[in-house]
Amino acid sequence: MSNISESEEVLKYFLVPDNTRIEANRITVEGDVIVGNHSNIEYSIIGDTVIMGEGVAISGDIAASNDLRIDMWSKLGNRVEVGGNATWENL
């Protein structure tokens, strides 16, 4: 039996929504992006609202047309562009 809650269980999977484009160096999503805890992504991320869990590493750029939320112990690669609010929960 696992001690992982149902909300954490859903983040154990890699889900790609319809109309997502994965190109040579970037992932473009028509909608919101949620990156689960302790993920390592070696692409740029482009989406409406981008939410990154704890301990996420993104090597490329991040572009959020709305808001960006970054949890603690996360590492960002290059440029960050945000159209709304940006929150970094780094303790």
Buried (B, 14 or more C-beta within 10 A) or exposed (E): EEEEEEEEEEBEEEEEEEEBEEEEEBBBBEEBBBBBBEBEBEBBBBBBBBBBBBBBBBBBBBBBBEBBBBBEBBEBBEEBEBEEEBEEEEE
